[in-house]
């Protein structure tokens, strides 16, 4: 099948690459000529485990190509995926200008029946808006399908190749058959391919992300309460996670969620509710709690240092919003850095993949290290914001030797309390008892 993917961001690039790997002829279109040139030269512009292998294989086999030419790509395609950004506006609603701007051009370009697929995360009713935009200039038959993505950054290739489910939103039997054929190689093991109407498919994506964000946020609230009453959140998590109605996943407390999906999708769903005269009170609470949780370590630092952070030097491990990605969108680390700099502190940061992206935001106001232990040299304390595997079992002797004081504030609960106590660290985490050592000024 001939496929055009419009937009080569995270979703578009993974989508195009994985469809090419099942024998389809895929062209990815982007307006950024420099980015397209890099991809034509075999360079993957994002960090995502295993994507480079699939990417290079399909370029080599000439099943995956890149261009800035929209018209010729659409004209030759049987299916056109819109994988364009839908950033939050000032009011939290999804900005559809990129999606509708391209949709307005498609009608002129199609010369045969074409399936147009909304792959971007879009509010309920977007398929109708895309259909209207295309129809204004279309001279041939077409269908608009909603096909939301459920990709986890760090596991995106695996998630696409072996999806939990595929959701296809269309009332057209013709379009449904084409989409089913396209996805057949990915659901051979029996995972469901669910066909529903467009609005239900659009809402499914928002509902899924909002529920997961709510689950994370609830556990963070429980963790905060554990600290007040002397309970251990790890024990509570084990106790409720074994209930099959609740499940073990998304129950790990920390310093809040970030990334490209949860923050904007929760905001967008809450805003859509307001526009429809319905108030999502749970989501309003999720947004408030998550904003507060991102600065949980800062509050602990202020309590430890008596509010005096000016002149202090902090080492920060982790900048990406989660491990195995270089994505820093809405990363808690960024909010922490803002707060520390505003308080007059210095920050030296290490992240295996995301440092370059953070440099674009903070420049030389933050010092960056290429080595996790060198980042600790002379720092008053270590702060942990991302649970990269490399941080899970550090050489504590090296950590102690590099730090000015044996002090760790862990926003991801990476270490066992007993281990920190035995090593003589002052150690504070989320929802667990602090290991207190004499204060080092």
C-alpha positions as CSV (number, residue, x, y, z in Angstrom):
1,X,0.0,0.0,0.0
2,X,1.2,3.5,-0.7
3,X,1.2,5.7,2.4
4,X,1.9,9.4,3.0
5,X,2.7,10.5,6.5
6,X,2.4,14.3,7.0
7,X,4.6,15.4,9.9
8,X,7.7,13.7,11.1
9,X,7.5,14.4,14.8
10,X,7.6,11.6,17.3
11,X,4.3,10.0,16.2
12,X,4.7,10.5,12.4
13,X,8.2,9.2,12.2
14,X,7.5,6.0,14.3
15,X,4.2,5.5,12.3
16,X,5.9,5.8,8.9
17,X,8.9,3.7,9.8
18,X,6.9,0.9,11.2
19,X,4.4,0.8,8.3
20,X,7.4,0.7,5.9
21,X,8.7,-2.3,7.8
22,X,5.7,-4.4,6.9
23,X,6.2,-3.8,3.1
24,X,4.4,-0.6,2.5
25,X,5.7,2.2,0.4
26,X,5.9,5.1,2.8
27,X,6.8,8.8,2.1
28,X,7.1,11.1,5.1
29,X,6.5,14.8,4.5
30,X,7.8,17.7,6.5
31,X,8.1,21.5,5.9
32,X,11.5,21.6,7.7
33,X,13.9,21.1,4.7
34,X,17.0,20.7,7.0
35,X,15.3,18.0,9.0
36,X,14.2,16.2,5.8
37,X,17.8,16.4,4.5
38,X,19.1,14.8,7.7
39,X,16.5,12.0,7.5
40,X,17.4,11.4,3.8
41,X,21.0,11.0,4.9
42,X,19.9,8.3,7.4
43,X,19.9,10.4,10.6
44,X,17.1,9.8,13.1
45,X,16.2,13.2,14.5
46,X,14.8,11.9,17.8
47,X,16.1,9.4,20.4
48,X,13.9,6.3,20.6
49,X,15.3,2.8,21.3
50,X,15.4,0.5,18.3
51,X,13.9,3.1,15.9
52,X,17.3,3.7,14.2
53,X,17.6,0.0,13.3
54,X,14.1,-0.2,11.6
55,X,14.6,3.3,10.1
56,X,17.9,2.4,8.4
57,X,16.6,-1.0,7.2
58,X,13.7,0.6,5.4
59,X,15.7,3.4,3.9
60,X,18.1,0.9,2.5
61,X,15.3,-1.1,1.0
62,X,13.8,2.1,-0.4
63,X,10.4,1.6,1.3
64,X,10.9,4.7,3.4
65,X,11.6,8.1,1.8
66,X,11.4,11.7,2.9
67,X,10.4,14.9,1.2
68,X,9.1,18.5,1.6
69,X,6.7,18.0,-1.4
70,X,3.2,17.6,-0.1
71,X,1.2,17.6,-3.4
72,X,3.0,14.7,-5.1
73,X,3.1,12.7,-1.9
74,X,-0.7,13.0,-1.5
75,X,-1.4,12.3,-5.1
76,X,0.3,9.0,-5.1
77,X,-1.0,7.8,-1.7
78,X,-3.8,5.4,-0.9
79,X,-3.8,6.5,2.7
80,X,-2.7,9.9,4.1
81,X,-1.8,10.1,7.8
82,X,-2.0,13.5,9.5
83,X,0.6,13.3,12.3
84,X,0.8,17.0,13.0
85,X,1.3,18.8,16.3
86,X,-1.7,19.9,18.3
87,X,-0.1,22.0,21.0
88,X,-2.1,23.5,23.9
89,X,-3.3,27.0,23.4
90,X,-3.3,29.6,26.1
91,X,-6.6,28.3,27.4
92,X,-5.5,24.7,27.4
93,X,-7.5,23.7,24.3
94,X,-5.8,21.8,21.4
95,X,-4.5,24.0,18.6
96,X,-5.9,22.5,15.4
97,X,-4.3,25.0,13.0
98,X,-1.6,22.7,11.8
99,X,-4.1,19.8,11.1
100,X,-6.8,22.0,9.5
101,X,-4.2,24.0,7.6
102,X,-3.0,20.8,5.8
103,X,-6.5,19.4,5.5
104,X,-7.5,22.5,3.6
105,X,-4.8,21.7,0.9
106,X,-5.6,18.0,0.5
107,X,-8.7,18.3,-1.7
108,X,-6.8,19.9,-4.5
109,X,-4.1,17.3,-4.4
110,X,-6.1,14.0,-4.5
111,X,-6.9,12.5,-7.9
112,X,-8.4,9.2,-6.6
113,X,-10.3,7.8,-3.6
114,X,-8.1,8.4,-0.5
115,X,-8.4,7.6,3.1
116,X,-7.3,10.5,5.3
117,X,-6.3,9.5,8.8
118,X,-6.2,11.7,11.9
119,X,-3.2,10.2,13.7
120,X,-2.7,13.3,15.8
121,X,-4.4,13.5,19.2
122,X,-7.4,15.7,18.5
123,X,-10.5,16.8,20.3
124,X,-13.9,15.2,19.7
125,X,-15.4,16.4,16.4
126,X,-12.1,17.0,14.6
127,X,-12.8,14.4,12.0
128,X,-15.8,16.3,10.9
129,X,-13.8,19.5,10.7
130,X,-11.1,17.8,8.6
131,X,-13.8,16.3,6.4
132,X,-15.4,19.8,5.8
133,X,-11.9,21.3,5.1
134,X,-11.1,18.6,2.5
135,X,-14.5,18.6,0.9
136,X,-14.3,22.3,0.0
137,X,-11.8,21.5,-2.8
138,X,-12.1,17.7,-3.3
139,X,-13.0,16.4,-6.7
140,X,-12.9,12.7,-5.8
141,X,-14.3,10.5,-3.1
142,X,-12.5,10.3,0.2
143,X,-13.1,9.2,3.8
144,X,-11.7,10.7,7.1
145,X,-10.7,8.2,9.8
146,X,-9.7,8.7,13.4
147,X,-6.8,6.4,14.4
148,X,-5.4,7.5,17.7
149,X,-1.9,6.4,18.7
150,X,-1.1,4.7,22.0
151,X,2.7,4.9,21.9
152,X,4.9,5.1,25.0
153,X,8.0,7.1,24.5
154,X,10.9,4.7,25.1
155,X,8.8,1.7,23.9
156,X,7.2,3.2,20.8
157,X,8.6,0.7,18.2
158,X,7.5,-2.2,20.4
159,X,4.1,-0.6,21.0
160,X,3.5,0.0,17.3
161,X,4.6,-3.5,16.2
162,X,2.8,-5.3,19.0
163,X,-0.1,-3.0,20.0
164,X,-2.4,-3.7,23.0
165,X,-5.2,-2.7,20.6
166,X,-5.8,-0.7,17.4
167,X,-8.7,1.8,17.4
168,X,-10.2,2.8,14.1
169,X,-12.9,5.4,14.0
170,X,-15.0,5.4,10.9
171,X,-18.5,4.7,9.7
172,X,-17.3,3.9,6.2
173,X,-17.0,0.1,5.5
174,X,-14.7,0.9,2.6
175,X,-12.3,2.9,4.8
176,X,-12.5,0.3,7.6
177,X,-11.5,-2.5,5.3
178,X,-8.4,-0.6,4.1
179,X,-7.4,0.3,7.6
180,X,-7.9,-3.3,8.8
181,X,-5.7,-4.6,5.9
182,X,-3.1,-2.0,6.8
183,X,-3.0,-3.1,10.5
184,X,-3.4,-6.9,9.9
185,X,0.3,-7.6,10.3
186,X,0.4,-6.0,13.7
187,X,-2.5,-7.8,15.3
188,X,-1.8,-11.4,14.1
189,X,-1.5,-12.6,17.7
190,X,-5.1,-11.7,18.4
191,X,-4.9,-8.3,20.0
192,X,-8.1,-6.5,19.2
193,X,-8.7,-4.2,16.3
194,X,-11.7,-2.1,17.4
195,X,-13.8,-0.2,14.8
196,X,-16.1,2.5,16.2
197,X,-17.4,5.9,15.2
198,X,-15.0,8.8,14.8
199,X,-16.1,10.7,17.9
200,X,-15.7,7.7,20.1
201,X,-12.3,7.0,18.7
202,X,-11.2,10.6,19.4
203,X,-12.4,10.5,22.9
204,X,-10.8,7.0,23.5
205,X,-7.4,8.6,23.3
206,X,-8.1,11.4,25.6
207,X,-9.9,9.2,28.1
208,X,-7.0,6.7,28.2
209,X,-4.4,9.4,28.9
210,X,-6.6,11.2,31.4
211,X,-7.2,8.0,33.3
212,X,-3.5,7.1,33.5
213,X,-2.6,10.7,34.5
214,X,-5.3,10.5,37.2
215,X,-3.9,7.1,38.5
216,X,-0.4,8.6,38.7
217,X,-1.7,11.7,40.5
218,X,-3.8,9.8,42.9
219,X,-0.7,7.8,44.0
220,X,1.2,11.0,44.4
221,X,-1.5,12.3,46.7
222,X,-1.3,9.0,48.7
223,X,2.5,9.4,48.9
224,X,2.2,12.9,50.2
225,X,-0.2,11.7,52.9
226,X,2.1,8.8,53.8
227,X,4.7,11.3,54.7
228,X,2.3,13.1,57.0
229,X,1.2,10.0,58.9
230,X,4.3,7.9,58.8
231,X,3.1,5.2,56.4
232,X,5.3,3.8,53.6
233,X,4.0,4.4,50.1
234,X,5.9,1.3,48.8
235,X,3.9,-0.9,51.1
236,X,0.7,0.8,50.2
237,X,1.5,0.5,46.5
238,X,2.2,-3.3,46.9
239,X,-1.0,-3.7,48.9
240,X,-3.3,-2.1,46.3
241,X,-1.4,-3.0,43.1
242,X,-2.2,-6.7,43.7
243,X,-5.9,-6.0,43.4
244,X,-6.6,-7.0,39.8
245,X,-9.2,-4.2,39.6
246,X,-6.5,-1.7,40.1
247,X,-3.4,-3.3,38.7
248,X,0.3,-2.6,39.4
249,X,1.1,-0.2,36.6
250,X,1.2,3.6,37.0
251,X,1.2,3.4,40.8
252,X,4.8,4.6,41.3
253,X,4.9,7.9,43.1
254,X,7.2,10.7,42.1
255,X,7.5,14.3,41.2
256,X,4.6,14.3,38.7
257,X,4.1,13.4,35.0
258,X,5.3,15.3,32.0
259,X,5.9,14.6,28.3
260,X,4.1,15.4,25.1
261,X,0.8,13.6,25.9
262,X,-0.5,13.6,29.4
263,X,-0.2,17.3,30.2
264,X,-1.8,18.6,27.0
265,X,-4.3,15.8,26.7
266,X,-5.7,16.3,30.2
267,X,-5.9,20.0,29.7
268,X,-7.6,19.6,26.3
269,X,-10.2,17.2,27.6
270,X,-11.0,19.4,30.5
271,X,-11.3,22.4,28.1
272,X,-13.5,20.4,25.8
273,X,-15.7,19.6,28.7
274,X,-16.0,23.3,29.6
275,X,-16.9,24.1,26.0
276,X,-19.7,21.5,26.1
277,X,-21.0,22.8,29.4
278,X,-19.5,19.9,31.4
279,X,-16.9,20.3,34.2
280,X,-14.4,17.5,34.6
281,X,-13.8,18.2,38.3
282,X,-11.5,15.2,38.7
283,X,-9.3,16.5,35.8
284,X,-9.2,20.0,37.3
285,X,-7.8,18.4,40.5
286,X,-5.3,16.3,38.6
287,X,-3.9,19.3,36.9
288,X,-3.6,21.3,40.1
289,X,-1.9,18.4,42.0
290,X,0.5,17.6,39.2
291,X,1.6,21.2,39.0
292,X,2.3,21.2,42.7
293,X,4.0,17.8,42.6
294,X,6.7,18.9,40.2
295,X,8.1,21.1,42.9
296,X,7.9,18.5,45.7
297,X,11.7,18.2,46.0
298,X,12.1,22.0,46.1
299,X,9.9,22.1,49.1
300,X,11.9,19.4,50.8
301,X,15.1,21.3,50.0
302,X,13.7,24.5,51.5
303,X,12.8,22.7,54.6
304,X,16.2,21.1,54.9
305,X,18.2,24.3,54.3
306,X,15.8,26.5,56.2
307,X,14.7,28.2,53.1
308,X,18.2,29.5,52.2
309,X,19.0,28.1,48.7
310,X,20.9,31.1,47.5
311,X,24.5,30.2,46.8
312,X,23.9,26.5,47.1
313,X,25.2,24.2,44.3
314,X,22.9,21.2,43.3
315,X,23.7,18.3,41.1
316,X,20.7,17.1,39.1
317,X,20.5,13.6,37.6
318,X,17.9,13.4,34.9
319,X,16.4,16.0,32.5
320,X,14.0,14.1,30.3
321,X,10.4,13.7,31.5
322,X,11.0,9.9,31.6
323,X,13.9,7.5,30.8
324,X,14.8,6.2,27.3
325,X,13.8,9.4,25.6
326,X,15.3,12.9,24.9
327,X,11.9,14.5,25.2
328,X,11.9,17.3,27.8
329,X,8.3,18.6,27.2
330,X,6.8,19.5,30.6
331,X,9.6,17.6,32.3
332,X,9.5,18.1,36.1
333,X,13.3,18.7,35.9
334,X,12.7,22.0,34.0
335,X,10.4,23.3,36.7
336,X,12.9,22.4,39.3
337,X,15.7,24.2,37.5
338,X,13.5,27.3,37.1
339,X,12.8,27.3,40.9
340,X,16.5,26.7,41.8
341,X,17.8,29.4,39.6
342,X,15.2,31.9,40.8
343,X,16.2,31.1,44.4
344,X,19.9,31.9,43.5
345,X,21.2,28.3,43.4
346,X,23.6,26.8,40.9
347,X,22.7,23.7,39.0
348,X,25.0,21.1,37.3
349,X,23.0,18.6,35.3
350,X,23.5,15.2,33.7
351,X,21.2,13.2,31.5
352,X,22.2,10.4,29.0
353,X,20.2,11.9,26.1
354,X,18.3,15.1,26.9
355,X,21.1,17.6,27.8
356,X,21.2,19.2,24.3
357,X,17.5,19.9,24.4
358,X,17.8,21.5,27.8
359,X,20.7,23.7,26.6
360,X,18.3,25.3,24.1
361,X,16.1,26.5,27.0
362,X,18.6,27.4,29.7
363,X,21.8,28.0,27.8
364,X,24.8,28.7,30.1
365,X,22.6,29.3,33.2
366,X,23.0,25.6,33.9
367,X,26.3,23.7,33.8
368,X,26.1,20.3,31.9
369,X,28.3,17.3,32.5
370,X,29.0,14.4,30.3
371,X,29.6,12.1,33.3
372,X,27.1,11.4,36.1
373,X,29.8,11.4,38.8
374,X,31.6,14.5,37.5
375,X,28.3,16.3,37.8
376,X,28.4,15.8,41.5
377,X,31.8,17.5,42.1
378,X,31.5,20.1,44.9
379,X,27.7,20.0,45.0
380,X,25.8,20.4,48.2
381,X,23.3,17.7,47.3
382,X,22.2,15.4,44.6
383,X,18.7,15.7,43.2
384,X,17.1,12.9,41.0
385,X,14.4,13.8,38.6
386,X,14.4,10.9,36.0
387,X,14.6,7.2,36.7
388,X,17.2,6.3,34.0
389,X,18.6,2.8,34.6
390,X,22.1,4.1,34.9
391,X,21.1,5.9,38.1
392,X,19.6,2.8,39.8
393,X,22.8,1.2,41.2
394,X,25.4,3.9,41.5
395,X,28.8,3.6,43.3
396,X,27.8,5.3,46.5
397,X,31.5,5.7,47.5
398,X,32.0,7.8,44.4
399,X,28.8,9.8,45.1
400,X,29.9,10.5,48.7
401,X,33.5,11.5,47.6
402,X,32.2,13.9,45.0
403,X,29.5,15.6,47.0
404,X,30.3,18.3,49.5
405,X,27.8,16.7,51.8
406,X,26.2,13.2,51.7
407,X,22.7,14.5,50.8
408,X,20.3,13.0,48.2
409,X,16.8,14.2,47.4
410,X,15.2,11.4,45.2
411,X,12.1,12.3,43.2
412,X,11.8,8.8,41.8
413,X,12.3,6.6,44.8
414,X,15.2,4.7,43.3
415,X,17.0,3.6,46.4
416,X,16.1,1.4,49.4
417,X,15.9,3.2,52.7
418,X,18.1,0.7,54.5
419,X,20.9,1.1,51.9
420,X,20.9,4.9,52.3
421,X,20.9,4.6,56.0
422,X,23.8,2.1,56.0
423,X,25.8,4.4,53.7
424,X,25.3,7.4,55.9
425,X,23.4,9.6,53.5
426,X,20.7,12.1,54.4
427,X,18.1,10.7,52.0
428,X,14.6,12.0,51.2
429,X,12.2,10.5,48.7
430,X,8.5,10.6,48.0
431,X,6.0,9.0,50.4
432,X,8.7,7.3,52.5
433,X,10.4,8.1,55.8
434,X,13.4,10.3,55.5
435,X,16.8,9.0,56.4
436,X,18.1,11.9,58.6
437,X,21.7,12.7,59.2
438,X,23.3,15.7,60.9
439,X,22.7,18.8,58.8
440,X,25.8,19.9,56.8
441,X,25.8,23.7,56.3
